[in-house]
């Protein structure tokens, strides 16, 4: 049976863990609650929880919007 090299596994991506942690830290530095951040993203609190969950899939555009709201820029490179 051929494996799908693009299939996601149940483990969190280390990069997503870092991004989620950095977003959470930036929110804390700016005293932004999850409720307020969700409102700024024009989304629900549960959707923000998914954004900050390293095991969930989110779009790059959502990560970029969240980063911009806390004064950061999302940077992705291929190695």
KAUR-V771925 format. One record per pair of residues at least 6 apart in sequence whose C-alpha atoms are under 7 Angstrom apart, sorted by sequence separation. I is the first residue (numbers start at 1). GAP is how many residues later the second one is. D is the distance in whole Angstrom. If there is no record, write none. Layout:
# KAUR-V771925
i:I gap:GAP d:D
i:I gap:GAP d:D
This chain:
# KAUR-V771925
i:38 gap:6 d:6
i:50 gap:6 d:6
i:67 gap:6 d:6
i:38 gap:7 d:5
i:51 gap:7 d:6
i:67 gap:7 d:6
i:64 gap:9 d:7
i:35 gap:10 d:6
i:38 gap:10 d:6
i:64 gap:10 d:5
i:34 gap:11 d:6
i:41 gap:25 d:7
i:20 gap:32 d:5
i:20 gap:33 d:7
i:20 gap:34 d:6
i:17 gap:37 d:5
i:16 gap:38 d:5
i:13 gap:41 d:7
i:12 gap:42 d:5
i:12 gap:43 d:5
i:27 gap:43 d:7
i:11 gap:44 d:7
i:23 gap:44 d:7
i:26 gap:44 d:6
